[in-house]
C-alpha cells in the first residue's frame, strides 16, 4: 500500500494534535471539551483532505463523535436540520426546478447572447447572463448544467475559431463560481457562514444585506474574470471580426422554446420568481423571513392548479447530501465556538491582537483563496476556515462579519484544478467540443487569483464600510 505526500502530512498533523488528549488541561489552557472538539475537528479536516471518503459521511461522523463525547447536545446536532437557512435552500431548489422545467433560463440567455456583435461583447453579455442565474438556481453545479446547452450552441457557431471556444469553456465555470457570492443562496458555504456568525457573535446576515454586499462584488469580479480569460487565452486576431449568433443556434441545443410568445406556464413561473425575489429584497418592509417567502413560492410552484412541476419531482433535485453536510458542519461550528477551541487555536497566532486590520484581512483572503488546493469542497473550506476566522477577528479587533464575508468570498475561487469544483470539471471535457487543459487553467489562475484576492480585500476595506460593514469593530 502506497501513501501520497498529502496523506502522510495529514496523518502526521492528526496524530500530533491528538496528543493533546494526553496533556492535562491546565498545561494547555484548554478544557476537556475544547480538546475533544479540536481533535474531532482536526481528524475530520484531515479526512476531508487525505482520504477519498465522502465528505458528508465524515461530517456526520464528526457530529456523532461530538455528541457521543458529551461536547454537544443531540438537540443541537439535529436542530441544525431545522435551521431556517436549510429550509431556504430546500425551497430555493424547488423554485429552481420550476424555472428549469419551463425553460425560462434558456430564453433569457438567448435574448442576451444573440445581441452580441463582437467577441468582447459576447463575453460580457454571457457573463451578465450567468450572474443573473445566481438568483434562479441555488447551486453552482446546477447553474453549470443549466448553462451547458447555451455553451454548446456558442461552440457550434464558433467551431472554426477554436481558441474562442476554449476561452468560452473557461469563462462559463469561472463566472459561475465567482458570481455565486451575489446571493445568500448562491452556495451552501454562505449558509454555513451565516450560521457560524449567528452562533458565535449573535449577528445574522439576512438575504437583503448579503445581496447588498455580495452582488457588487460578484458583478465586478465576474466581468474582471471575463477580461482576464480574454487576455490570457486569445490573441488580438481572435478578438477581431464580427459575431453572429441567432436564436435558432440556441434552439438547436434546447429542449424548450427560446423564442416566441411565453407559454402560460412560463408566464406564471416568471411572475412567481419575480414576486419571490422582490419579497426577499424587501424583507425590511414586510418582515417576512426569506425562508417563509421561499416556502410560499415552493408551495405555489408545485401546486396542482398553478404549479409547473410536481413536488416529488422537484424534491429529487434537492442535494440532500449537501444539506446533511451543512447541518453537521454547522454543529461542528457551534462546538468550536462554545468549547473555546476556536479561540484557543487562534490565540497562539503571532501578532494576533496587534496586527492592523488590513494585514489581518489580507492574510484571511490569501489563505482562503489558496484553500481550494487542499480542501476541494467549498462547503468544507468554509466549515474549517470561518469559525477560526471569526474567533481570530474577535481577538484582533476586526469586524467578524467583514472577515467572515471576505473569507467566504475568497474561498469561492477554485479554478486552478479541474477537481476543485464540479463546474470546472464539467466544462473541461464536453464531448465534441474543444476543451481546456490543466495548463490553460493554471495560466488563467496565475492572473485571476491575485486579482480577485486584491478585489475582495479592497471591498472589505473600502466598499463594505460604505454599505454598513466596517473593517474594524
CORVEN-V954017 format. One record per residue. N is the residue number from 1. RES is the residue in one small letter. PSI is psi in degrees with one decimal (none if undefined). Layout:
# CORVEN-V954017
{{N & RES & PSI} {N & RES & PSI}}
This chain:
# CORVEN-V954017
{{1 & x & 130.2} {2 & x & 151.2} {3 & x & 141.3} {4 & x & 164.3} {5 & x & -39.9} {6 & x & -43.9} {7 & x & -40.5} {8 & x & -40.4} {9 & x & -45.0} {10 & x & -35.6} {11 & x & -40.7} {12 & x & -43.2} {13 & x & -43.8} {14 & x & -46.1} {15 & x & -36.9} {16 & x & -45.3} {17 & x & -28.9} {18 & x & -20.8} {19 & x & -14.8} {20 & x & -26.8} {21 & x & -28.0} {22 & x & -5.2} {23 & x & 131.0} {24 & x & 148.2} {25 & x & -38.0} {26 & x & -16.3} {27 & x & -29.9} {28 & x & -17.0} {29 & x & 11.8} {30 & x & 130.3} {31 & x & 174.2} {32 & x & -46.1} {33 & x & -40.4} {34 & x & -42.1} {35 & x & -42.7} {36 & x & -42.3} {37 & x & -44.9} {38 & x & -38.9} {39 & x & -45.9} {40 & x & -43.1} {41 & x & -43.1} {42 & x & -43.9} {43 & x & -40.6} {44 & x & -44.3} {45 & x & -43.7} {46 & x & -36.6} {47 & x & -39.3} {48 & x & -38.4} {49 & x & -46.7} {50 & x & 1.4} {51 & x & 156.9} {52 & x & 7.2} {53 & x & 142.9} {54 & x & 134.6} {55 & x & -40.9} {56 & x & -40.8} {57 & x & -42.7} {58 & x & -44.9} {59 & x & -42.4} {60 & x & -39.4} {61 & x & -39.7} {62 & x & -42.2} {63 & x & -41.5} {64 & x & -39.5} {65 & x & -38.6} {66 & x & -38.2} {67 & x & -43.4} {68 & x & -32.6} {69 & x & -2.0} {70 & x & 5.2} {71 & x & -35.6} {72 & x & 138.6} {73 & x & 146.0} {74 & x & -30.3} {75 & x & -34.7} {76 & x & -44.6} {77 & x & -50.3} {78 & x & -26.3} {79 & x & -24.5} {80 & x & -26.6} {81 & x & -23.7} {82 & x & 4.8} {83 & x & 142.9} {84 & x & -25.8} {85 & x & -33.4} {86 & x & -42.8} {87 & x & -35.5} {88 & x & -43.4} {89 & x & -41.0} {90 & x & -49.0} {91 & x & -33.4} {92 & x & -35.2} {93 & x & -35.2} {94 & x & -44.1} {95 & x & -41.1} {96 & x & -36.8} {97 & x & -38.3} {98 & x & -42.0} {99 & x & -43.2} {100 & x & -39.9} {101 & x & -38.2} {102 & x & -21.9} {103 & x & 16.1} {104 & x & -38.3} {105 & x & -39.4} {106 & x & -38.7} {107 & x & -45.8} {108 & x & -42.2} {109 & x & -43.3} {110 & x & -39.7} {111 & x & -41.8} {112 & x & -49.8} {113 & x & -35.8} {114 & x & -7.5} {115 & x & -3.5} {116 & x & 138.3} {117 & x & -1.5} {118 & x & 166.0} {119 & x & -48.0} {120 & x & -40.6} {121 & x & -40.3} {122 & x & -44.5} {123 & x & -40.3} {124 & x & -32.1} {125 & x & -39.6} {126 & x & -41.8} {127 & x & -45.5} {128 & x & -42.3} {129 & x & -40.5} {130 & x & -35.3} {131 & x & -41.6} {132 & x & -33.2} {133 & x & -16.3} {134 & x & -22.1} {135 & x & -15.1} {136 & x & -32.6} {137 & x & 121.5} {138 & x & 29.0} {139 & x & 139.2} {140 & x & -35.9} {141 & x & -38.4} {142 & x & -39.4} {143 & x & -35.9} {144 & x & -43.8} {145 & x & -36.8} {146 & x & -35.1} {147 & x & -13.6} {148 & x & -44.7} {149 & x & -36.9} {150 & x & -42.8} {151 & x & -42.7} {152 & x & -39.2} {153 & x & -43.5} {154 & x & -40.2} {155 & x & -35.3} {156 & x & -44.0} {157 & x & -36.0} {158 & x & 26.2} {159 & x & -29.1} {160 & x & 2.6} {161 & x & 77.1} {162 & x & -42.8} {163 & x & -33.2} {164 & x & -37.1} {165 & x & -43.3} {166 & x & -40.4} {167 & x & -41.1} {168 & x & -37.7} {169 & x & -34.4} {170 & x & -35.1} {171 & x & -45.0} {172 & x & -58.0} {173 & x & -33.0} {174 & x & -47.7} {175 & x & -38.7} {176 & x & -43.1} {177 & x & -43.6} {178 & x & -31.1} {179 & x & -6.3} {180 & x & -27.1} {181 & x & -7.3} {182 & x & -35.6} {183 & x & 159.7} {184 & x & -32.7} {185 & x & 8.6} {186 & x & -26.1} {187 & x & 149.8} {188 & x & -27.8} {189 & x & -31.5} {190 & x & -40.6} {191 & x & -33.6} {192 & x & -42.7} {193 & x & -46.2} {194 & x & -42.5} {195 & x & -43.7} {196 & x & -42.8} {197 & x & -42.4} {198 & x & -45.6} {199 & x & -31.2} {200 & x & -43.7} {201 & x & -13.3} {202 & x & 6.6} {203 & x & 131.2} {204 & x & 128.9} {205 & x & 118.5} {206 & x & 179.0} {207 & x & -43.1} {208 & x & -44.7} {209 & x & -41.7} {210 & x & -42.1} {211 & x & -43.8} {212 & x & -37.4} {213 & x & -36.5} {214 & x & -34.3} {215 & x & -47.5} {216 & x & -40.6} {217 & x & -42.0} {218 & x & -43.5} {219 & x & -49.4} {220 & x & -47.1} {221 & x & -35.1} {222 & x & -45.6} {223 & x & -31.0} {224 & x & -41.6} {225 & x & -37.0} {226 & x & -41.9} {227 & x & -39.3} {228 & x & -46.1} {229 & x & -43.4} {230 & x & -44.5} {231 & x & -41.7} {232 & x & -38.0} {233 & x & -8.3} {234 & x & 164.0} {235 & x & 169.6} {236 & x & -38.8} {237 & x & -32.7} {238 & x & -29.5} {239 & x & -5.2} {240 & x & 161.2} {241 & x & 146.0} {242 & x & 159.7} {243 & x & 133.4} {244 & x & 108.0} {245 & x & 125.6} {246 & x & 164.9} {247 & x & -30.0} {248 & x & -34.0} {249 & x & -40.9} {250 & x & -40.5} {251 & x & -30.7} {252 & x & -22.1} {253 & x & 14.9} {254 & x & 138.5} {255 & x & -11.5} {256 & x & 155.0} {257 & x & 140.2} {258 & x & -2.4} {259 & x & 174.7} {260 & x & -174.7} {261 & x & 141.5} {262 & x & 137.4} {263 & x & 167.8} {264 & x & -41.2} {265 & x & -40.9} {266 & x & -39.6} {267 & x & -45.0} {268 & x & -43.8} {269 & x & -40.7} {270 & x & -42.5} {271 & x & -43.5} {272 & x & -45.9} {273 & x & -41.3} {274 & x & -41.7} {275 & x & -43.9} {276 & x & -47.4} {277 & x & -39.6} {278 & x & -40.4} {279 & x & -36.3} {280 & x & -43.8} {281 & x & -19.4} {282 & x & 23.9} {283 & x & -40.4} {284 & x & -20.4} {285 & x & -42.8} {286 & x & -14.6} {287 & x & 19.4} {288 & x & 122.4} {289 & x & 146.3} {290 & x & -34.6} {291 & x & -37.8} {292 & x & -42.5} {293 & x & -44.5} {294 & x & -38.4} {295 & x & -42.2} {296 & x & -45.7} {297 & x & -40.4} {298 & x & -39.6} {299 & x & -43.9} {300 & x & -43.3} {301 & x & -27.0} {302 & x & 10.1} {303 & x & 149.6} {304 & x & -32.4} {305 & x & -43.3} {306 & x & -13.0} {307 & x & 167.4} {308 & x & -0.4} {309 & x & 143.3} {310 & x & 143.1} {311 & x & -43.0} {312 & x & -31.7} {313 & x & -39.7} {314 & x & -38.7} {315 & x & -21.7} {316 & x & -21.0} {317 & x & -9.4} {318 & x & 127.4} {319 & x & 82.3} {320 & x & -33.2} {321 & x & -42.3} {322 & x & -37.0} {323 & x & -41.1} {324 & x & -39.4} {325 & x & -45.4} {326 & x & -45.9} {327 & x & -44.1} {328 & x & -40.7} {329 & x & -28.9} {330 & x & -41.8} {331 & x & -37.6} {332 & x & -37.9} {333 & x & -40.3} {334 & x & -44.2} {335 & x & -41.8} {336 & x & -40.0} {337 & x & -50.2} {338 & x & -26.8} {339 & x & -11.7} {340 & x & 3.7} {341 & x & -42.2} {342 & x & -43.7} {343 & x & -41.4} {344 & x & -40.0} {345 & x & -39.7} {346 & x & -10.4} {347 & x & -24.6} {348 & x & 2.0} {349 & x & 137.5} {350 & x & 136.3} {351 & x & -0.1} {352 & x & -77.2} {353 & x & -5.0} {354 & x & -9.6} {355 & x & 136.9} {356 & x & 151.9} {357 & x & -40.2} {358 & x & -37.0} {359 & x & -41.6} {360 & x & -48.9} {361 & x & -34.7} {362 & x & -41.6} {363 & x & -42.9} {364 & x & -46.9} {365 & x & -42.8} {366 & x & -46.8} {367 & x & -42.4} {368 & x & -35.3} {369 & x & -39.3} {370 & x & -10.2} {371 & x & -24.7} {372 & x & -16.5} {373 & x & -18.9} {374 & x & -49.7} {375 & x & 114.1} {376 & x & -26.4} {377 & x & 126.6} {378 & x & -42.1} {379 & x & -38.3} {380 & x & -37.9} {381 & x & -46.1} {382 & x & -34.8} {383 & x & -35.4} {384 & x & -45.5} {385 & x & -44.4} {386 & x & -46.3} {387 & x & -38.2} {388 & x & -39.8} {389 & x & -43.0} {390 & x & -45.3} {391 & x & -42.8} {392 & x & -37.5} {393 & x & -42.1} {394 & x & -38.3} {395 & x & -29.6} {396 & x & -1.0} {397 & x & 16.9} {398 & x & 145.7} {399 & x & 116.9} {400 & x & -28.4} {401 & x & -46.6} {402 & x & -42.3} {403 & x & -43.4} {404 & x & -41.5} {405 & x & -43.0} {406 & x & -41.9} {407 & x & -44.1} {408 & x & -42.0} {409 & x & -42.6} {410 & x & -34.5} {411 & x & -14.5} {412 & x & -13.8} {413 & x & 115.1} {414 & x & 50.8} {415 & x & 16.4} {416 & x & -35.1} {417 & x & 143.9} {418 & x & -31.4} {419 & x & -4.0} {420 & x & -20.2} {421 & x & 144.7} {422 & x & -42.6} {423 & x & -37.3} {424 & x & -43.0} {425 & x & -37.0} {426 & x & -46.8} {427 & x & -9.1} {428 & x & -25.8} {429 & x & 71.7} {430 & x & 122.9} {431 & x & 133.7} {432 & x & 5.0} {433 & x & 136.9} {434 & x & 128.4} {435 & x & 171.7} {436 & x & 161.0} {437 & x & 173.7} {438 & x & -36.2} {439 & x & -40.6} {440 & x & -43.5} {441 & x & -44.2} {442 & x & -39.2} {443 & x & -41.6} {444 & x & -42.3} {445 & x & -34.6} {446 & x & -37.1} {447 & x & -42.0} {448 & x & -37.0} {449 & x & -53.4} {450 & x & -32.7} {451 & x & -44.9} {452 & x & -37.2} {453 & x & -45.1} {454 & x & -37.2} {455 & x & -44.5} {456 & x & -42.3} {457 & x & -41.0} {458 & x & -39.6} {459 & x & -43.7} {460 & x & -34.4} {461 & x & -31.1} {462 & x & -33.2} {463 & x & -51.4} {464 & x & -36.2} {465 & x & -32.9} {466 & x & -19.5} {467 & x & 11.9} {468 & x & 6.8} {469 & x & 88.3} {470 & x & 161.4} {471 & x & -27.4} {472 & x & 159.9} {473 & x & none}}
